[in-house]
């Protein structure tokens, strides 16, 4: 996982992005990190995919 992906996942986690309902939006994360919303989505998906591969790949 890249440092940036880890930073985005950590920021999302501590900002309540993964809560139900969400405490923050992707747009708010993007603003906080100085990038676009699609960039945040890409980093989140890539980071999650890498975490899931650690959990589920055998």
PDB file of N, CA, C and O in Angstrom, chain B, residues numbered from 101:
ATOM      1  N   UNK B 101       0.858  -1.174   0.000  1.00  0.00           N
ATOM      2  CA  UNK B 101       0.000   0.000   0.000  1.00  0.00           C
ATOM      3  C   UNK B 101       0.902   1.234   0.000  1.00  0.00           C
ATOM      4  O   UNK B 101       1.909   1.290   0.705  1.00  0.00           O
ATOM      5  N   UNK B 102       0.518   2.205  -0.798  1.00  0.00           N
ATOM      6  CA  UNK B 102       1.311   3.434  -0.834  1.00  0.00           C
ATOM      7  C   UNK B 102       1.046   4.273   0.414  1.00  0.00           C
ATOM      8  O   UNK B 102       0.028   4.111   1.087  1.00  0.00           O
ATOM      9  N   UNK B 103       1.975   5.161   0.704  1.00  0.00           N
ATOM     10  CA  UNK B 103       1.790   6.062   1.844  1.00  0.00           C
ATOM     11  C   UNK B 103       0.540   6.914   1.665  1.00  0.00           C
ATOM     12  O   UNK B 103      -0.179   7.182   2.628  1.00  0.00           O
ATOM     13  N   UNK B 104       0.282   7.339   0.433  1.00  0.00           N
ATOM     14  CA  UNK B 104      -0.888   8.182   0.170  1.00  0.00           C
ATOM     15  C   UNK B 104      -2.182   7.406   0.402  1.00  0.00           C
ATOM     16  O   UNK B 104      -3.121   7.929   1.002  1.00  0.00           O
ATOM     17  N   UNK B 105      -2.235   6.168  -0.067  1.00  0.00           N
ATOM     18  CA  UNK B 105      -3.425   5.345   0.163  1.00  0.00           C
ATOM     19  C   UNK B 105      -3.661   5.153   1.656  1.00  0.00           C
ATOM     20  O   UNK B 105      -4.796   5.237   2.124  1.00  0.00           O
ATOM     21  N   UNK B 106      -2.592   4.896   2.399  1.00  0.00           N
ATOM     22  CA  UNK B 106      -2.712   4.744   3.845  1.00  0.00           C
ATOM     23  C   UNK B 106      -3.196   6.039   4.488  1.00  0.00           C
ATOM     24  O   UNK B 106      -4.044   6.011   5.380  1.00  0.00           O
ATOM     25  N   UNK B 107      -2.663   7.171   4.042  1.00  0.00           N
ATOM     26  CA  UNK B 107      -3.092   8.468   4.574  1.00  0.00           C
ATOM     27  C   UNK B 107      -4.580   8.703   4.318  1.00  0.00           C
ATOM     28  O   UNK B 107      -5.300   9.164   5.203  1.00  0.00           O
ATOM     29  N   UNK B 108      -5.033   8.385   3.113  1.00  0.00           N
ATOM     30  CA  UNK B 108      -6.444   8.582   2.770  1.00  0.00           C
ATOM     31  C   UNK B 108      -7.331   7.658   3.604  1.00  0.00           C
ATOM     32  O   UNK B 108      -8.352   8.096   4.135  1.00  0.00           O
ATOM     33  N   UNK B 109      -6.953   6.388   3.723  1.00  0.00           N
ATOM     34  CA  UNK B 109      -7.743   5.454   4.530  1.00  0.00           C
ATOM     35  C   UNK B 109      -7.784   5.878   5.994  1.00  0.00           C
ATOM     36  O   UNK B 109      -8.838   5.825   6.628  1.00  0.00           O
ATOM     37  N   UNK B 110      -6.651   6.293   6.525  1.00  0.00           N
ATOM     38  CA  UNK B 110      -6.598   6.716   7.925  1.00  0.00           C
ATOM     39  C   UNK B 110      -7.440   7.967   8.152  1.00  0.00           C
ATOM     40  O   UNK B 110      -8.182   8.053   9.130  1.00  0.00           O
ATOM     41  N   UNK B 111      -7.323   8.931   7.250  1.00  0.00           N
ATOM     42  CA  UNK B 111      -8.115  10.154   7.362  1.00  0.00           C
ATOM     43  C   UNK B 111      -9.599   9.834   7.260  1.00  0.00           C
ATOM     44  O   UNK B 111     -10.407  10.364   8.024  1.00  0.00           O
ATOM     45  N   UNK B 112      -9.957   8.971   6.320  1.00  0.00           N
ATOM     46  CA  UNK B 112     -11.358   8.575   6.158  1.00  0.00           C
ATOM     47  C   UNK B 112     -11.870   7.888   7.420  1.00  0.00           C
ATOM     48  O   UNK B 112     -12.976   8.169   7.881  1.00  0.00           O
ATOM     49  N   UNK B 113     -11.074   7.001   7.968  1.00  0.00           N
ATOM     50  CA  UNK B 113     -11.480   6.266   9.169  1.00  0.00           C
ATOM     51  C   UNK B 113     -11.723   7.215  10.336  1.00  0.00           C
ATOM     52  O   UNK B 113     -12.777   7.165  10.972  1.00  0.00           O
ATOM     53  N   UNK B 114     -10.756   8.073  10.617  1.00  0.00           N
ATOM     54  CA  UNK B 114     -10.871   8.966  11.778  1.00  0.00           C
ATOM     55  C   UNK B 114     -11.854  10.114  11.549  1.00  0.00           C
ATOM     56  O   UNK B 114     -12.273  10.772  12.501  1.00  0.00           O
ATOM     57  N   UNK B 115     -12.219  10.352  10.299  1.00  0.00           N
ATOM     58  CA  UNK B 115     -13.217  11.384   9.994  1.00  0.00           C
ATOM     59  C   UNK B 115     -14.640  10.843  10.008  1.00  0.00           C
ATOM     60  O   UNK B 115     -15.596  11.605   9.864  1.00  0.00           O
ATOM     61  N   UNK B 116     -14.785   9.535  10.180  1.00  0.00           N
ATOM     62  CA  UNK B 116     -16.115   8.940  10.215  1.00  0.00           C
ATOM     63  C   UNK B 116     -16.682   8.579   8.859  1.00  0.00           C
ATOM     64  O   UNK B 116     -17.887   8.371   8.724  1.00  0.00           O
ATOM     65  N   UNK B 117     -15.824   8.501   7.850  1.00  0.00           N
ATOM     66  CA  UNK B 117     -16.283   8.174   6.505  1.00  0.00           C
ATOM     67  C   UNK B 117     -16.918   6.783   6.442  1.00  0.00           C
ATOM     68  O   UNK B 117     -17.847   6.562   5.666  1.00  0.00           O
ATOM     69  N   UNK B 118     -16.427   5.856   7.245  1.00  0.00           N
ATOM     70  CA  UNK B 118     -16.922   4.484   7.202  1.00  0.00           C
ATOM     71  C   UNK B 118     -18.063   4.225   8.184  1.00  0.00           C
ATOM     72  O   UNK B 118     -18.535   3.093   8.295  1.00  0.00           O
ATOM     73  N   UNK B 119     -18.505   5.247   8.889  1.00  0.00           N
ATOM     74  CA  UNK B 119     -19.634   5.108   9.812  1.00  0.00           C
ATOM     75  C   UNK B 119     -20.943   5.072   9.022  1.00  0.00           C
ATOM     76  O   UNK B 119     -20.987   5.464   7.856  1.00  0.00           O
ATOM     77  N   UNK B 120     -22.001   4.601   9.667  1.00  0.00           N
ATOM     78  CA  UNK B 120     -23.330   4.572   9.042  1.00  0.00           C
ATOM     79  C   UNK B 120     -24.300   5.314   9.938  1.00  0.00           C
ATOM     80  O   UNK B 120     -24.594   4.811  11.022  1.00  0.00           O
ATOM     81  N   UNK B 121     -24.804   6.440   9.576  1.00  0.00           N
ATOM     82  CA  UNK B 121     -24.484   7.184   8.357  1.00  0.00           C
ATOM     83  C   UNK B 121     -23.103   7.832   8.459  1.00  0.00           C
ATOM     84  O   UNK B 121     -22.548   7.981   9.547  1.00  0.00           O
ATOM     85  N   UNK B 122     -22.577   8.205   7.326  1.00  0.00           N
ATOM     86  CA  UNK B 122     -21.249   8.810   7.275  1.00  0.00           C
ATOM     87  C   UNK B 122     -21.217  10.131   8.023  1.00  0.00           C
ATOM     88  O   UNK B 122     -22.147  10.934   7.949  1.00  0.00           O
ATOM     89  N   UNK B 123     -20.111  10.339   8.753  1.00  0.00           N
ATOM     90  CA  UNK B 123     -19.895  11.621   9.426  1.00  0.00           C
ATOM     91  C   UNK B 123     -19.238  12.637   8.504  1.00  0.00           C
ATOM     92  O   UNK B 123     -19.268  13.837   8.775  1.00  0.00           O
ATOM     93  N   UNK B 124     -18.646  12.158   7.419  1.00  0.00           N
ATOM     94  CA  UNK B 124     -18.000  13.029   6.439  1.00  0.00           C
ATOM     95  C   UNK B 124     -18.206  12.431   5.055  1.00  0.00           C
ATOM     96  O   UNK B 124     -18.446  11.232   4.921  1.00  0.00           O
ATOM     97  N   UNK B 125     -18.113  13.253   4.042  1.00  0.00           N
ATOM     98  CA  UNK B 125     -18.314  12.798   2.665  1.00  0.00           C
ATOM     99  C   UNK B 125     -16.977  12.676   1.942  1.00  0.00           C
ATOM    100  O   UNK B 125     -15.948  13.154   2.419  1.00  0.00           O
ATOM    101  N   UNK B 126     -17.013  12.037   0.801  1.00  0.00           N
ATOM    102  CA  UNK B 126     -15.824  11.961  -0.036  1.00  0.00           C
ATOM    103  C   UNK B 126     -15.352  13.337  -0.463  1.00  0.00           C
ATOM    104  O   UNK B 126     -14.151  13.593  -0.542  1.00  0.00           O
ATOM    105  N   UNK B 127     -16.291  14.212  -0.735  1.00  0.00           N
ATOM    106  CA  UNK B 127     -15.950  15.589  -1.123  1.00  0.00           C
ATOM    107  C   UNK B 127     -15.236  16.308   0.026  1.00  0.00           C
ATOM    108  O   UNK B 127     -14.267  17.033  -0.197  1.00  0.00           O
ATOM    109  N   UNK B 128     -15.718  16.105   1.243  1.00  0.00           N
ATOM    110  CA  UNK B 128     -15.070  16.730   2.408  1.00  0.00           C
ATOM    111  C   UNK B 128     -13.666  16.165   2.627  1.00  0.00           C
ATOM    112  O   UNK B 128     -12.745  16.903   2.975  1.00  0.00           O
ATOM    113  N   UNK B 129     -13.506  14.862   2.424  1.00  0.00           N
ATOM    114  CA  UNK B 129     -12.173  14.267   2.512  1.00  0.00           C
ATOM    115  C   UNK B 129     -11.253  14.857   1.459  1.00  0.00           C
ATOM    116  O   UNK B 129     -10.101  15.192   1.735  1.00  0.00           O
ATOM    117  N   UNK B 130     -11.778  14.980   0.252  1.00  0.00           N
ATOM    118  CA  UNK B 130     -10.990  15.546  -0.839  1.00  0.00           C
ATOM    119  C   UNK B 130     -10.538  16.959  -0.506  1.00  0.00           C
ATOM    120  O   UNK B 130      -9.374  17.304  -0.710  1.00  0.00           O
ATOM    121  N   UNK B 131     -11.446  17.772   0.002  1.00  0.00           N
ATOM    122  CA  UNK B 131     -11.094  19.143   0.383  1.00  0.00           C
ATOM    123  C   UNK B 131     -10.026  19.153   1.471  1.00  0.00           C
ATOM    124  O   UNK B 131      -9.081  19.939   1.406  1.00  0.00           O
ATOM    125  N   UNK B 132     -10.172  18.286   2.466  1.00  0.00           N
ATOM    126  CA  UNK B 132      -9.218  18.237   3.574  1.00  0.00           C
ATOM    127  C   UNK B 132      -7.822  17.819   3.114  1.00  0.00           C
ATOM    128  O   UNK B 132      -6.817  18.259   3.673  1.00  0.00           O
ATOM    129  N   UNK B 133      -7.771  16.965   2.090  1.00  0.00           N
ATOM    130  CA  UNK B 133      -6.488  16.458   1.614  1.00  0.00           C
ATOM    131  C   UNK B 133      -5.987  17.178   0.367  1.00  0.00           C
ATOM    132  O   UNK B 133      -4.907  16.872  -0.139  1.00  0.00           O
ATOM    133  N   UNK B 134      -6.766  18.131  -0.126  1.00  0.00           N
ATOM    134  CA  UNK B 134      -6.327  18.945  -1.258  1.00  0.00           C
ATOM    135  C   UNK B 134      -6.301  18.237  -2.591  1.00  0.00           C
ATOM    136  O   UNK B 134      -5.456  18.523  -3.439  1.00  0.00           O
ATOM    137  N   UNK B 135      -7.237  17.302  -2.780  1.00  0.00           N
ATOM    138  CA  UNK B 135      -7.333  16.587  -4.055  1.00  0.00           C
ATOM    139  C   UNK B 135      -8.790  16.542  -4.497  1.00  0.00           C
ATOM    140  O   UNK B 135      -9.673  17.020  -3.785  1.00  0.00           O
ATOM    141  N   UNK B 136      -9.044  15.969  -5.668  1.00  0.00           N
ATOM    142  CA  UNK B 136     -10.413  15.872  -6.173  1.00  0.00           C
ATOM    143  C   UNK B 136     -11.128  14.673  -5.556  1.00  0.00           C
ATOM    144  O   UNK B 136     -10.492  13.747  -5.053  1.00  0.00           O
ATOM    145  N   UNK B 137     -12.446  14.704  -5.602  1.00  0.00           N
ATOM    146  CA  UNK B 137     -13.252  13.590  -5.093  1.00  0.00           C
ATOM    147  C   UNK B 137     -12.952  12.283  -5.838  1.00  0.00           C
ATOM    148  O   UNK B 137     -12.839  11.241  -5.192  1.00  0.00           O
ATOM    149  N   UNK B 138     -12.817  12.298  -7.182  1.00  0.00           N
ATOM    150  CA  UNK B 138     -12.465  11.048  -7.863  1.00  0.00           C
ATOM    151  C   UNK B 138     -11.106  10.488  -7.429  1.00  0.00           C
ATOM    152  O   UNK B 138     -10.917   9.272  -7.400  1.00  0.00           O
ATOM    153  N   UNK B 139     -10.170  11.361  -7.095  1.00  0.00           N
ATOM    154  CA  UNK B 139      -8.869  10.898  -6.605  1.00  0.00           C
ATOM    155  C   UNK B 139      -9.026  10.197  -5.265  1.00  0.00           C
ATOM    156  O   UNK B 139      -8.421   9.150  -5.033  1.00  0.00           O
ATOM    157  N   UNK B 140      -9.840  10.773  -4.379  1.00  0.00           N
ATOM    158  CA  UNK B 140     -10.106  10.137  -3.081  1.00  0.00           C
ATOM    159  C   UNK B 140     -10.728   8.764  -3.290  1.00  0.00           C
ATOM    160  O   UNK B 140     -10.315   7.789  -2.662  1.00  0.00           O
ATOM    161  N   UNK B 141     -11.716   8.687  -4.170  1.00  0.00           N
ATOM    162  CA  UNK B 141     -12.371   7.410  -4.451  1.00  0.00           C
ATOM    163  C   UNK B 141     -11.358   6.380  -4.934  1.00  0.00           C
ATOM    164  O   UNK B 141     -11.384   5.228  -4.500  1.00  0.00           O
ATOM    165  N   UNK B 142     -10.473   6.788  -5.823  1.00  0.00           N
ATOM    166  CA  UNK B 142      -9.446   5.875  -6.336  1.00  0.00           C
ATOM    167  C   UNK B 142      -8.511   5.381  -5.250  1.00  0.00           C
ATOM    168  O   UNK B 142      -8.203   4.191  -5.185  1.00  0.00           O
ATOM    169  N   UNK B 143      -8.057   6.290  -4.394  1.00  0.00           N
ATOM    170  CA  UNK B 143      -7.168   5.898  -3.296  1.00  0.00           C
ATOM    171  C   UNK B 143      -7.887   4.979  -2.304  1.00  0.00           C
ATOM    172  O   UNK B 143      -7.305   4.004  -1.830  1.00  0.00           O
ATOM    173  N   UNK B 144      -9.142   5.283  -1.991  1.00  0.00           N
ATOM    174  CA  UNK B 144      -9.904   4.437  -1.073  1.00  0.00           C
ATOM    175  C   UNK B 144     -10.074   3.030  -1.638  1.00  0.00           C
ATOM    176  O   UNK B 144      -9.863   2.044  -0.932  1.00  0.00           O
ATOM    177  N   UNK B 145     -10.449   2.939  -2.891  1.00  0.00           N
ATOM    178  CA  UNK B 145     -10.665   1.622  -3.506  1.00  0.00           C
ATOM    179  C   UNK B 145      -9.369   0.822  -3.580  1.00  0.00           C
ATOM    180  O   UNK B 145      -9.350  -0.372  -3.281  1.00  0.00           O
ATOM    181  N   UNK B 146      -8.292   1.484  -3.979  1.00  0.00           N
ATOM    182  CA  UNK B 146      -7.008   0.782  -4.084  1.00  0.00           C
ATOM    183  C   UNK B 146      -6.541   0.304  -2.711  1.00  0.00           C
ATOM    184  O   UNK B 146      -6.071  -0.825  -2.575  1.00  0.00           O
ATOM    185  N   UNK B 147      -6.666   1.146  -1.707  1.00  0.00           N
ATOM    186  CA  UNK B 147      -6.265   0.764  -0.359  1.00  0.00           C
ATOM    187  C   UNK B 147      -7.114  -0.363   0.197  1.00  0.00           C
ATOM    188  O   UNK B 147      -6.593  -1.298   0.805  1.00  0.00           O
ATOM    189  N   UNK B 148      -8.417  -0.276  -0.008  1.00  0.00           N
ATOM    190  CA  UNK B 148      -9.319  -1.335   0.458  1.00  0.00           C
ATOM    191  C   UNK B 148      -9.015  -2.648  -0.259  1.00  0.00           C
ATOM    192  O   UNK B 148      -9.001  -3.709   0.364  1.00  0.00           O
ATOM    193  N   UNK B 149      -8.772  -2.576  -1.562  1.00  0.00           N
ATOM    194  CA  UNK B 149      -8.461  -3.776  -2.336  1.00  0.00           C
ATOM    195  C   UNK B 149      -7.210  -4.457  -1.767  1.00  0.00           C
ATOM    196  O   UNK B 149      -7.164  -5.682  -1.656  1.00  0.00           O
ATOM    197  N   UNK B 150      -6.197  -3.661  -1.409  1.00  0.00           N
ATOM    198  CA  UNK B 150      -4.969  -4.232  -0.855  1.00  0.00           C
ATOM    199  C   UNK B 150      -5.208  -4.843   0.523  1.00  0.00           C
ATOM    200  O   UNK B 150      -4.673  -5.908   0.830  1.00  0.00           O
ATOM    201  N   UNK B 151      -6.005  -4.180   1.348  1.00  0.00           N
ATOM    202  CA  UNK B 151      -6.340  -4.754   2.655  1.00  0.00           C
ATOM    203  C   UNK B 151      -7.119  -6.051   2.502  1.00  0.00           C
ATOM    204  O   UNK B 151      -6.845  -7.030   3.197  1.00  0.00           O
ATOM    205  N   UNK B 152      -8.090  -6.060   1.593  1.00  0.00           N
ATOM    206  CA  UNK B 152      -8.886  -7.263   1.372  1.00  0.00           C
ATOM    207  C   UNK B 152      -8.025  -8.409   0.849  1.00  0.00           C
ATOM    208  O   UNK B 152      -8.246  -9.563   1.213  1.00  0.00           O
ATOM    209  N   UNK B 153      -7.053  -8.104   0.005  1.00  0.00           N
ATOM    210  CA  UNK B 153      -6.187  -9.166  -0.506  1.00  0.00           C
ATOM    211  C   UNK B 153      -5.375  -9.790   0.628  1.00  0.00           C
ATOM    212  O   UNK B 153      -5.108 -10.992   0.610  1.00  0.00           O
ATOM    213  N   UNK B 154      -4.981  -8.981   1.612  1.00  0.00           N
ATOM    214  CA  UNK B 154      -4.277  -9.532   2.777  1.00  0.00           C
ATOM    215  C   UNK B 154      -5.183 -10.459   3.587  1.00  0.00           C
ATOM    216  O   UNK B 154      -4.728 -11.471   4.122  1.00  0.00           O
ATOM    217  N   UNK B 155      -6.453 -10.111   3.672  1.00  0.00           N
ATOM    218  CA  UNK B 155      -7.398 -10.907   4.448  1.00  0.00           C
ATOM    219  C   UNK B 155      -7.865 -12.170   3.733  1.00  0.00           C
ATOM    220  O   UNK B 155      -8.024 -13.219   4.357  1.00  0.00           O
ATOM    221  N   UNK B 156      -8.085 -12.069   2.423  1.00  0.00           N
ATOM    222  CA  UNK B 156      -8.802 -13.127   1.723  1.00  0.00           C
ATOM    223  C   UNK B 156      -7.976 -13.947   0.735  1.00  0.00           C
ATOM    224  O   UNK B 156      -8.397 -15.045   0.373  1.00  0.00           O
ATOM    225  N   UNK B 157      -6.826 -13.464   0.288  1.00  0.00           N
ATOM    226  CA  UNK B 157      -6.015 -14.243  -0.652  1.00  0.00           C
ATOM    227  C   UNK B 157      -5.292 -15.346   0.108  1.00  0.00           C
ATOM    228  O   UNK B 157      -4.742 -15.134   1.188  1.00  0.00           O
ATOM    229  N   UNK B 158      -5.313 -16.503  -0.481  1.00  0.00           N
ATOM    230  CA  UNK B 158      -4.686 -17.652   0.192  1.00  0.00           C
ATOM    231  C   UNK B 158      -3.544 -18.175  -0.584  1.00  0.00           C
ATOM    232  O   UNK B 158      -2.903 -19.139  -0.166  1.00  0.00           O
TER     233      UNK B 158
END
